[in-house]
């Protein structure tokens, strides 16, 4: 997380802006007003929908990969977790597995999100846009795109989990509001990072440029982000309700049984509403948001007369692709040889021991 420490200034500089604590009205209207432009570009450059579909598939596969470790944890460990206030080495193993799974998903999400932005910039400059052309433009930026989306993905996952109802949640309302405010400041502050990365800047420079962009276009960016967040909230709540109805209809736990022996099955079935909700976000809401941000950024650089040079050296992304392949290989080794590596024994350690 050393990279996050280097770019955390983006959140810190935005969280103290006047008006940051009062989200501007009309966010959903501002977001929906961008649908026409996004759909128009999407129908002209149909690869945008392909990028969205591939992002959805990457998230689905990443979730199913993460769920596998839950099946490796014995029922006795789940039971001891519910009965103990102490931790276990299983917590650390599951945390590492979760972090790496987010990292594996972050690579294709970063590349494909960059490709959506690339389609916008190529179209705006009158250049032909295709899957190959977008990849050629984005691949030189593989490392910063991967790093940023790994950080952003981990922050997002943690925030989603923190929002879920919890038993014995001791956080005060003020603490929850503070955590939500920091998350909002991060999302708002990094609004300009993606278009900056796509146009060839490094991660830190993109962060600094993003702060300038957001400060100069605070109202427009805040309304767009608020509208996007609100619609994602609606989708998330509907997914949560759908999950409740699903579990009322499906006998996850046999009559007279306990959840401890069916944790894996529970999360596997939960993939159904989660993937439906993710499809709505990744195929509709997120492309509109990315294209709208890129359009706002294009208007900003035109107004400020900032030169935009599109990168064109895909060989620079080879090392990131190799690193991604190595990370996938490590996960494969852990999956296949978990017994020999002693991971199964660590996951079988009861809580409190």
Secondary structure, DSSP 8 states (H G I E B T S, - for coil): -HHHHHHTHHHHHHTTSTTTTS--S-HHHHHHTTHHHHHHHHHHSTHHHHHHHHHHHHHHHHHHHHHHHHHHS-HHHHHHHHH-SS--HHHHHHHHHHHHHHHHHHHHHHHHHHHHHHHHHHHHTT----HHHHHHHHGGGHHHHHHHHHHHHHHHHHHHHHHS--TT----HHHHHHHHHHHHHHHHHTTTHHHHHHTT--HHHHHHHHHHHHHHTHHHHHHHHHHHHHHHHHHHHHHHHHHHHHHHHS-SS-TT--GGGGHHHHHHHHHHHHHHHHHHIIIIIHHHHHHHHHHHHHHHHHHHT--------GGGGHHHHHHHHHHHHHHHHHHHSTTTTTHHHHHT--TT-
